[in-house]
C-alpha cells in the first residue's frame, strides 16, 4: 500500500491490514519530537479524516511526555 498522504517514513508510519472477512484496519505509529510543544492535532485529524472512513483506525505514538508519575526524572509541558 502506498503511504497514506505521504505520512509514512520519518516520524509516521502507516500500514493497512486486511482480515480474512474482508475488513480493513489501519495501524499508525507516530513519533512526536520534544521540540514541538504540542502533539500535532492536524496530523491526527488528517489521518482520521482520510483513513477513518476506509476502515478501522488505531493510532499509537511516542509523545515524548516526561512526568514523574510514570517514572521520569523530570516533567515537561506534555504532561
KOLSESE-117761 format. One record per residue: residue in three letters; z negated, x negated, y negated of N, C-alpha, C in turn. Coordinates in steps of 0.1 Angstrom, whole numbers, plus 2048, in hexadecimal, padded with zeros to 3 digits. Each point is the difference from the previous one (the first is absolute). Layout:
KOLSESE-117761
<site><residu>ALA</residu><n_Z>Z</n_Z><n_X>X</n_X><n_Y>Y</n_Y><ca_Z>Z</ca_Z><ca_X>X</ca_X><ca_Y>Y</ca_Y><c_Z>Z</c_Z><c_X>X</c_X><c_Y>Y</c_Y></site>
...
end
This chain:
KOLSESE-117761
<site><residu>UNK</residu><n_Z>800</n_Z><n_X>7F8</n_X><n_Y>80C</n_Y><ca_Z>800</ca_Z><ca_X>808</ca_X><ca_Y>7F4</ca_Y><c_Z>800</c_Z><c_X>7F7</c_X><c_Y>7F4</c_Y></site>
<site><residu>UNK</residu><n_Z>808</n_Z><n_X>803</n_X><n_Y>7F6</n_Y><ca_Z>800</ca_Z><ca_X>7F8</ca_X><ca_Y>7F4</ca_Y><c_Z>7F3</c_Z><c_X>803</c_X><c_Y>7F8</c_Y></site>
<site><residu>UNK</residu><n_Z>7FB</n_Z><n_X>7F6</n_X><n_Y>7F9</n_Y><ca_Z>7F3</ca_Z><ca_X>802</ca_X><ca_Y>7F9</ca_Y><c_Z>801</c_Z><c_X>80C</c_X><c_Y>7F6</c_Y></site>
<site><residu>UNK</residu><n_Z>7F6</n_Z><n_X>809</n_X><n_Y>800</n_Y><ca_Z>801</ca_Z><ca_X>80C</ca_X><ca_Y>7F7</ca_Y><c_Z>7FE</c_Z><c_X>7FB</c_X><c_Y>7F2</c_Y></site>
<site><residu>UNK</residu><n_Z>80A</n_Z><n_X>804</n_X><n_Y>7F8</n_Y><ca_Z>800</ca_Z><ca_X>7FD</ca_X><ca_Y>7F1</ca_Y><c_Z>7FE</c_Z><c_X>7F1</c_X><c_Y>7FD</c_Y></site>
<site><residu>UNK</residu><n_Z>804</n_Z><n_X>7F7</n_X><n_Y>809</n_Y><ca_Z>7FF</ca_Z><ca_X>7F2</ca_X><ca_Y>7FE</ca_Y><c_Z>7F1</c_Z><c_X>7FB</c_X><c_Y>7FF</c_Y></site>
<site><residu>UNK</residu><n_Z>7F7</n_Z><n_X>808</n_X><n_Y>806</n_Y><ca_Z>7F2</ca_Z><ca_X>7FC</ca_X><ca_Y>7FF</ca_Y><c_Z>7FB</c_Z><c_X>7F7</c_X><c_Y>80B</c_Y></site>
<site><residu>UNK</residu><n_Z>808</n_Z><n_X>7FE</n_X><n_Y>80B</n_Y><ca_Z>7FB</ca_Z><ca_X>7F7</ca_X><ca_Y>80A</ca_Y><c_Z>802</c_Z><c_X>7F2</c_X><c_Y>7FC</c_Y></site>
<site><residu>UNK</residu><n_Z>7F7</n_Z><n_X>7F7</n_X><n_Y>805</n_Y><ca_Z>801</ca_Z><ca_X>7F2</ca_X><ca_Y>7FC</ca_Y><c_Z>7F6</c_Z><c_X>7FE</c_X><c_Y>7F5</c_Y></site>
<site><residu>UNK</residu><n_Z>7FB</n_Z><n_X>7F4</n_X><n_Y>7FF</n_Y><ca_Z>7F7</ca_Z><ca_X>7FC</ca_X><ca_Y>7F5</ca_Y><c_Z>7F2</c_Z><c_X>807</c_X><c_Y>803</c_Y></site>
<site><residu>UNK</residu><n_Z>7FD</n_Z><n_X>80A</n_X><n_Y>7F7</n_Y><ca_Z>7F3</ca_Z><ca_X>806</ca_X><ca_Y>800</ca_Y><c_Z>800</c_Z><c_X>80E</c_X><c_Y>807</c_Y></site>
<site><residu>UNK</residu><n_Z>80C</n_Z><n_X>804</n_X><n_Y>806</n_Y><ca_Z>800</ca_Z><ca_X>80D</ca_X><ca_Y>806</ca_Y><c_Z>80A</c_Z><c_X>800</c_X><c_Y>80C</c_Y></site>
<site><residu>UNK</residu><n_Z>7FC</n_Z><n_X>806</n_X><n_Y>80B</n_Y><ca_Z>808</ca_Z><ca_X>801</ca_X><ca_Y>80C</ca_Y><c_Z>7FF</c_Z><c_X>80E</c_X><c_Y>805</c_Y></site>
<site><residu>UNK</residu><n_Z>80C</n_Z><n_X>805</n_X><n_Y>804</n_Y><ca_Z>800</ca_Z><ca_X>80E</ca_X><ca_Y>806</ca_Y><c_Z>808</c_Z><c_X>800</c_X><c_Y>80C</c_Y></site>
<site><residu>UNK</residu><n_Z>7FB</n_Z><n_X>807</n_X><n_Y>80A</n_Y><ca_Z>808</ca_Z><ca_X>802</ca_X><ca_Y>80D</ca_Y><c_Z>801</c_Z><c_X>80F</c_X><c_Y>803</c_Y></site>
<site><residu>UNK</residu><n_Z>80A</n_Z><n_X>804</n_X><n_Y>807</n_Y><ca_Z>802</ca_Z><ca_X>80E</ca_X><ca_Y>804</ca_Y><c_Z>7FF</c_Z><c_X>800</c_X><c_Y>80F</c_Y></site>
<site><residu>UNK</residu><n_Z>7F7</n_Z><n_X>809</n_X><n_Y>805</n_Y><ca_Z>7FF</ca_Z><ca_X>802</ca_X><ca_Y>80F</ca_Y><c_Z>805</c_Z><c_X>80E</c_X><c_Y>803</c_Y></site>
<site><residu>UNK</residu><n_Z>807</n_Z><n_X>800</n_X><n_Y>80B</n_Y><ca_Z>805</ca_Z><ca_X>80D</ca_X><ca_Y>806</ca_Y><c_Z>7F8</c_Z><c_X>803</c_X><c_Y>80D</c_Y></site>
<site><residu>UNK</residu><n_Z>7FB</n_Z><n_X>80C</n_X><n_Y>801</n_Y><ca_Z>7F8</ca_Z><ca_X>803</ca_X><ca_Y>80C</ca_Y><c_Z>80A</c_Z><c_X>805</c_X><c_Y>80A</c_Y></site>
<site><residu>UNK</residu><n_Z>7FC</n_Z><n_X>801</n_X><n_Y>80D</n_Y><ca_Z>808</ca_Z><ca_X>806</ca_X><ca_Y>80A</ca_Y><c_Z>804</c_Z><c_X>80E</c_X><c_Y>7FE</c_Y></site>
<site><residu>UNK</residu><n_Z>7F8</n_Z><n_X>807</n_X><n_Y>7F8</n_Y><ca_Z>803</ca_Z><ca_X>80E</ca_X><ca_Y>7FD</ca_Y><c_Z>809</c_Z><c_X>802</c_X><c_Y>7F3</c_Y></site>
<site><residu>UNK</residu><n_Z>804</n_Z><n_X>7F4</n_X><n_Y>7FA</n_Y><ca_Z>809</ca_Z><ca_X>801</ca_X><ca_Y>7F5</ca_Y><c_Z>7F9</c_Z><c_X>800</c_X><c_Y>7F3</c_Y></site>
<site><residu>UNK</residu><n_Z>7F3</n_Z><n_X>7FF</n_X><n_Y>7FF</n_Y><ca_Z>7F9</ca_Z><ca_X>800</ca_X><ca_Y>7F3</ca_Y><c_Z>801</c_Z><c_X>7F1</c_X><c_Y>7FA</c_Y></site>
<site><residu>UNK</residu><n_Z>7FF</n_Z><n_X>800</n_X><n_Y>7F3</n_Y><ca_Z>801</ca_Z><ca_X>7F3</ca_X><ca_Y>7F9</ca_Y><c_Z>7F3</c_Z><c_X>7FD</c_X><c_Y>7F9</c_Y></site>
<site><residu>UNK</residu><n_Z>7FC</n_Z><n_X>7F4</n_X><n_Y>801</n_Y><ca_Z>7F3</ca_Z><ca_X>7FB</ca_X><ca_Y>7F9</ca_Y><c_Z>803</c_Z><c_X>7F3</c_X><c_Y>7F9</c_Y></site>
<site><residu>UNK</residu><n_Z>7FD</n_Z><n_X>7FF</n_X><n_Y>7F3</n_Y><ca_Z>801</ca_Z><ca_X>7F4</ca_X><ca_Y>7F9</ca_Y><c_Z>7F3</c_Z><c_X>7F9</c_X><c_Y>7FE</c_Y></site>
<site><residu>UNK</residu><n_Z>7FF</n_Z><n_X>7F3</n_X><n_Y>803</n_Y><ca_Z>7F4</ca_Z><ca_X>7F8</ca_X><ca_Y>7FE</ca_Y><c_Z>803</c_Z><c_X>7F6</c_X><c_Y>7F5</c_Y></site>
<site><residu>UNK</residu><n_Z>7F8</n_Z><n_X>800</n_X><n_Y>7F6</n_Y><ca_Z>802</ca_Z><ca_X>7F7</ca_X><ca_Y>7F4</ca_Y><c_Z>7F4</c_Z><c_X>7F8</c_X><c_Y>7FF</c_Y></site>
<site><residu>UNK</residu><n_Z>802</n_Z><n_X>7F3</n_X><n_Y>7FE</n_Y><ca_Z>7F5</ca_Z><ca_X>7F7</ca_X><ca_Y>7FD</ca_Y><c_Z>802</c_Z><c_X>7FA</c_X><c_Y>7F2</c_Y></site>
<site><residu>UNK</residu><n_Z>7F6</n_Z><n_X>801</n_X><n_Y>7F7</n_Y><ca_Z>801</ca_Z><ca_X>7FA</ca_X><ca_Y>7F2</ca_Y><c_Z>7F6</c_Z><c_X>7F6</c_X><c_Y>7FE</c_Y></site>
<site><residu>UNK</residu><n_Z>803</n_Z><n_X>7F5</n_X><n_Y>7F9</n_Y><ca_Z>7F7</ca_Z><ca_X>7F6</ca_X><ca_Y>7FB</ca_Y><c_Z>7FF</c_Z><c_X>802</c_X><c_Y>7F1</c_Y></site>
<site><residu>UNK</residu><n_Z>7F4</n_Z><n_X>802</n_X><n_Y>7FA</n_Y><ca_Z>7FF</ca_Z><ca_X>801</ca_X><ca_Y>7F2</ca_Y><c_Z>7F9</c_Z><c_X>7F4</c_X><c_Y>7FA</c_Y></site>
<site><residu>UNK</residu><n_Z>808</n_Z><n_X>7F7</n_X><n_Y>7FA</n_Y><ca_Z>7FB</ca_Z><ca_X>7F4</ca_X><ca_Y>7FA</ca_Y><c_Z>7F4</c_Z><c_X>802</c_X><c_Y>7F6</c_Y></site>
<site><residu>UNK</residu><n_Z>7F7</n_Z><n_X>7F7</n_X><n_Y>800</n_Y><ca_Z>7F4</ca_Z><ca_X>801</ca_X><ca_Y>7F8</ca_Y><c_Z>804</c_Z><c_X>800</c_X><c_Y>7F1</c_Y></site>
<site><residu>UNK</residu><n_Z>80A</n_Z><n_X>7F9</n_X><n_Y>7FD</n_Y><ca_Z>804</ca_Z><ca_X>7FF</ca_X><ca_Y>7F1</ca_Y><c_Z>804</c_Z><c_X>80E</c_X><c_Y>7FA</c_Y></site>
<site><residu>UNK</residu><n_Z>803</n_Z><n_X>80A</n_X><n_Y>808</n_Y><ca_Z>803</ca_Z><ca_X>80D</ca_X><ca_Y>7FB</ca_Y><c_Z>7F4</c_Z><c_X>808</c_X><c_Y>800</c_Y></site>
<site><residu>UNK</residu><n_Z>7FC</n_Z><n_X>805</n_X><n_Y>7F4</n_Y><ca_Z>7F2</ca_Z><ca_X>806</ca_X><ca_Y>7FF</ca_Y><c_Z>7FE</c_Z><c_X>80D</c_X><c_Y>808</c_Y></site>
<site><residu>UNK</residu><n_Z>80B</n_Z><n_X>808</n_X><n_Y>802</n_Y><ca_Z>7FE</ca_Z><ca_X>80C</ca_X><ca_Y>807</ca_Y><c_Z>80B</c_Z><c_X>801</c_X><c_Y>80B</c_Y></site>
<site><residu>UNK</residu><n_Z>7FD</n_Z><n_X>807</n_X><n_Y>80B</n_Y><ca_Z>80A</ca_Z><ca_X>802</ca_X><ca_Y>80A</ca_Y><c_Z>80C</c_Z><c_X>807</c_X><c_Y>7FA</c_Y></site>
<site><residu>UNK</residu><n_Z>80C</n_Z><n_X>7FC</n_X><n_Y>805</n_Y><ca_Z>80C</ca_Z><ca_X>805</ca_X><ca_Y>7FA</ca_Y><c_Z>803</c_Z><c_X>80E</c_X><c_Y>805</c_Y></site>
<site><residu>UNK</residu><n_Z>7FB</n_Z><n_X>80A</n_X><n_Y>7F8</n_Y><ca_Z>802</ca_Z><ca_X>80E</ca_X><ca_Y>804</ca_Y><c_Z>80E</c_Z><c_X>804</c_X><c_Y>800</c_Y></site>
<site><residu>UNK</residu><n_Z>808</n_Z><n_X>7FA</n_X><n_Y>7F8</n_Y><ca_Z>80F</ca_Z><ca_X>803</ca_X><ca_Y>7FF</ca_Y><c_Z>806</c_Z><c_X>7FD</c_X><c_Y>80E</c_Y></site>
<site><residu>UNK</residu><n_Z>7FD</n_Z><n_X>7F4</n_X><n_Y>806</n_Y><ca_Z>806</ca_Z><ca_X>7FC</ca_X><ca_Y>80C</ca_Y><c_Z>7FC</c_Z><c_X>80A</c_X><c_Y>80B</c_Y></site>
<site><residu>UNK</residu><n_Z>7F3</n_Z><n_X>804</n_X><n_Y>801</n_Y><ca_Z>7FB</ca_Z><ca_X>809</ca_X><ca_Y>80A</ca_Y><c_Z>807</c_Z><c_X>80E</c_X><c_Y>7FE</c_Y></site>
<site><residu>UNK</residu><n_Z>800</n_Z><n_X>805</n_X><n_Y>7F3</n_Y><ca_Z>807</ca_Z><ca_X>80D</ca_X><ca_Y>7FE</ca_Y><c_Z>80F</c_Z><c_X>7FF</c_X><c_Y>804</c_Y></site>
<site><residu>UNK</residu><n_Z>806</n_Z><n_X>7F5</n_X><n_Y>7FD</n_Y><ca_Z>80F</ca_Z><ca_X>7FF</ca_X><ca_Y>803</ca_Y><c_Z>801</c_Z><c_X>800</c_X><c_Y>810</c_Y></site>
<site><residu>UNK</residu><n_Z>7F8</n_Z><n_X>7F9</n_X><n_Y>807</n_Y><ca_Z>801</ca_Z><ca_X>800</ca_X><ca_Y>80E</ca_Y><c_Z>7FD</c_Z><c_X>80E</c_X><c_Y>806</c_Y></site>
<site><residu>UNK</residu><n_Z>7F6</n_Z><n_X>807</n_X><n_Y>7FB</n_Y><ca_Z>7FD</ca_Z><ca_X>80D</ca_X><ca_Y>804</ca_Y><c_Z>80C</c_Z><c_X>80A</c_X><c_Y>7FD</c_Y></site>
<site><residu>UNK</residu><n_Z>805</n_Z><n_X>7FE</n_X><n_Y>7F5</n_Y><ca_Z>80B</ca_Z><ca_X>809</ca_X><ca_Y>7FC</ca_Y><c_Z>80D</c_Z><c_X>7FE</c_X><c_Y>808</c_Y></site>
<site><residu>UNK</residu><n_Z>803</n_Z><n_X>7F4</n_X><n_Y>803</n_Y><ca_Z>80D</ca_Z><ca_X>7FD</ca_X><ca_Y>807</ca_Y><c_Z>7FE</c_Z><c_X>801</c_X><c_Y>80F</c_Y></site>
<site><residu>UNK</residu><n_Z>7F4</n_Z><n_X>7FB</n_X><n_Y>805</n_Y><ca_Z>7FF</ca_Z><ca_X>800</ca_X><ca_Y>80F</ca_Y><c_Z>7F8</c_Z><c_X>80C</c_X><c_Y>805</c_Y></site>
<site><residu>UNK</residu><n_Z>7F7</n_Z><n_X>806</n_X><n_Y>7F8</n_Y><ca_Z>7F7</ca_Z><ca_X>80B</ca_X><ca_Y>805</ca_Y><c_Z>808</c_Z><c_X>80C</c_X><c_Y>804</c_Y></site>
<site><residu>UNK</residu><n_Z>80B</n_Z><n_X>803</n_X><n_Y>7FA</n_Y><ca_Z>808</ca_Z><ca_X>80C</ca_X><ca_Y>804</ca_Y><c_Z>809</c_Z><c_X>7FD</c_X><c_Y>80D</c_Y></site>
<site><residu>UNK</residu><n_Z>800</n_Z><n_X>7F4</n_X><n_Y>804</n_Y><ca_Z>809</ca_Z><ca_X>7FC</ca_X><ca_Y>80C</ca_Y><c_Z>7F8</c_Z><c_X>7FF</c_X><c_Y>80D</c_Y></site>
<site><residu>UNK</residu><n_Z>7F2</n_Z><n_X>801</n_X><n_Y>7FF</n_Y><ca_Z>7F8</ca_Z><ca_X>7FE</ca_X><ca_Y>80B</ca_Y><c_Z>7F2</c_Z><c_X>7FE</c_X><c_Y>7FC</c_Y></site>
<site><residu>UNK</residu><n_Z>7F7</n_Z><n_X>7FD</n_X><n_Y>80A</n_Y><ca_Z>7F3</ca_Z><ca_X>7FC</ca_X><ca_Y>7FD</ca_Y><c_Z>7FF</c_Z><c_X>7F3</c_X><c_Y>7F9</c_Y></site>
<site><residu>UNK</residu><n_Z>7F6</n_Z><n_X>7FE</n_X><n_Y>7F8</n_Y><ca_Z>7FE</ca_Z><ca_X>7F3</ca_X><ca_Y>7F8</ca_Y><c_Z>7F2</c_Z><c_X>7FB</c_X><c_Y>801</c_Y></site>
<site><residu>UNK</residu><n_Z>7FE</n_Z><n_X>7F4</n_X><n_Y>804</n_Y><ca_Z>7F4</ca_Z><ca_X>7F9</ca_X><ca_Y>800</ca_Y><c_Z>801</c_Z><c_X>7F4</c_X><c_Y>7F7</c_Y></site>
<site><residu>UNK</residu><n_Z>7F8</n_Z><n_X>7FE</n_X><n_Y>7F6</n_Y><ca_Z>800</ca_Z><ca_X>7F5</ca_X><ca_Y>7F7</ca_Y><c_Z>7F2</c_Z><c_X>7F9</c_X><c_Y>801</c_Y></site>
<site><residu>UNK</residu><n_Z>801</n_Z><n_X>7F3</n_X><n_Y>803</n_Y><ca_Z>7F4</ca_Z><ca_X>7F8</ca_X><ca_Y>801</ca_Y><c_Z>802</c_Z><c_X>7F4</c_X><c_Y>7F6</c_Y></site>
<site><residu>UNK</residu><n_Z>7F5</n_Z><n_X>7FB</n_X><n_Y>7FB</n_Y><ca_Z>801</ca_Z><ca_X>7F5</ca_X><ca_Y>7F7</ca_Y><c_Z>7F4</c_Z><c_X>7F6</c_X><c_Y>800</c_Y></site>
<site><residu>UNK</residu><n_Z>803</n_Z><n_X>7F4</n_X><n_Y>7FB</n_Y><ca_Z>7F6</ca_Z><ca_X>7F6</ca_X><ca_Y>7FC</ca_Y><c_Z>7FF</c_Z><c_X>801</c_X><c_Y>7F1</c_Y></site>
<site><residu>UNK</residu><n_Z>7F6</n_Z><n_X>807</n_X><n_Y>7FB</n_Y><ca_Z>7FF</ca_Z><ca_X>802</ca_X><ca_Y>7F2</ca_Y><c_Z>7F9</c_Z><c_X>7F5</c_X><c_Y>7F8</c_Y></site>
<site><residu>UNK</residu><n_Z>7FB</n_Z><n_X>7F6</n_X><n_Y>807</n_Y><ca_Z>7F9</ca_Z><ca_X>7F5</ca_X><ca_Y>7F9</ca_Y><c_Z>7F4</c_Z><c_X>805</c_X><c_Y>7F8</c_Y></site>
<site><residu>UNK</residu><n_Z>7F9</n_Z><n_X>80A</n_X><n_Y>806</n_Y><ca_Z>7F4</ca_Z><ca_X>805</ca_X><ca_Y>7F9</ca_Y><c_Z>7F4</c_Z><c_X>7F9</c_X><c_Y>806</c_Y></site>
<site><residu>UNK</residu><n_Z>7F9</n_Z><n_X>7F9</n_X><n_Y>7F7</n_Y><ca_Z>7F4</ca_Z><ca_X>7F9</ca_X><ca_Y>803</ca_Y><c_Z>7F4</c_Z><c_X>808</c_X><c_Y>7FC</c_Y></site>
<site><residu>UNK</residu><n_Z>7F7</n_Z><n_X>801</n_X><n_Y>809</n_Y><ca_Z>7F3</ca_Z><ca_X>807</ca_X><ca_Y>7FD</ca_Y><c_Z>7F5</c_Z><c_X>7FC</c_X><c_Y>80A</c_Y></site>
<site><residu>UNK</residu><n_Z>7F4</n_Z><n_X>7FF</n_X><n_Y>7FB</n_Y><ca_Z>7F5</ca_Z><ca_X>7FC</ca_X><ca_Y>808</ca_Y><c_Z>7FD</c_Z><c_X>80A</c_X><c_Y>80B</c_Y></site>
<site><residu>UNK</residu><n_Z>804</n_Z><n_X>80C</n_X><n_Y>7FF</n_Y><ca_Z>7FE</ca_Z><ca_X>80A</ca_X><ca_Y>80A</ca_Y><c_Z>807</c_Z><c_X>7FD</c_X><c_Y>80D</c_Y></site>
<site><residu>UNK</residu><n_Z>80B</n_Z><n_X>7F9</n_X><n_Y>800</n_Y><ca_Z>807</ca_Z><ca_X>7FD</ca_X><ca_Y>80C</ca_Y><c_Z>7FF</c_Z><c_X>7F0</c_X><c_Y>802</c_Y></site>
<site><residu>UNK</residu><n_Z>7F6</n_Z><n_X>7FA</n_X><n_Y>7FB</n_Y><ca_Z>7FD</ca_Z><ca_X>7F2</ca_X><ca_Y>804</ca_Y><c_Z>806</c_Z><c_X>7F6</c_X><c_Y>7F7</c_Y></site>
<site><residu>UNK</residu><n_Z>807</n_Z><n_X>803</n_X><n_Y>7F5</n_Y><ca_Z>806</ca_Z><ca_X>7F6</ca_X><ca_Y>7F7</ca_Y><c_Z>7F5</c_Z><c_X>7FA</c_X><c_Y>7F8</c_Y></site>
<site><residu>UNK</residu><n_Z>802</n_Z><n_X>7F4</n_X><n_Y>7FC</n_Y><ca_Z>7F6</ca_Z><ca_X>7F9</ca_X><ca_Y>7F8</ca_Y><c_Z>802</c_Z><c_X>803</c_X><c_Y>7F1</c_Y></site>
<site><residu>UNK</residu><n_Z>80A</n_Z><n_X>808</n_X><n_Y>7FC</n_Y><ca_Z>802</ca_Z><ca_X>804</ca_X><ca_Y>7F2</ca_Y><c_Z>806</c_Z><c_X>80E</c_X><c_Y>800</c_Y></site>
<site><residu>UNK</residu><n_Z>800</n_Z><n_X>806</n_X><n_Y>7F4</n_Y><ca_Z>806</ca_Z><ca_X>80D</ca_X><ca_Y>7FE</ca_Y><c_Z>80A</c_Z><c_X>7FF</c_X><c_Y>7F5</c_Y></site>
<site><residu>UNK</residu><n_Z>80C</n_Z><n_X>806</n_X><n_Y>803</n_Y><ca_Z>80A</ca_Z><ca_X>800</ca_X><ca_Y>7F6</ca_Y><c_Z>803</c_Z><c_X>80F</c_X><c_Y>7FB</c_Y></site>
<site><residu>UNK</residu><n_Z>80A</n_Z><n_X>801</n_X><n_Y>7F7</n_Y><ca_Z>803</ca_Z><ca_X>80D</ca_X><ca_Y>7FA</ca_Y><c_Z>805</c_Z><c_X>80B</c_X><c_Y>80A</c_Y></site>
<site><residu>UNK</residu><n_Z>804</n_Z><n_X>7FC</n_X><n_Y>80C</n_Y><ca_Z>805</ca_Z><ca_X>809</ca_X><ca_Y>80A</ca_Y><c_Z>7F6</c_Z><c_X>806</c_X><c_Y>809</c_Y></site>
<site><residu>UNK</residu><n_Z>7F4</n_Z><n_X>802</n_X><n_Y>7FB</n_Y><ca_Z>7F5</ca_Z><ca_X>805</ca_X><ca_Y>808</ca_Y><c_Z>802</c_Z><c_X>80F</c_X><c_Y>802</c_Y></site>
end
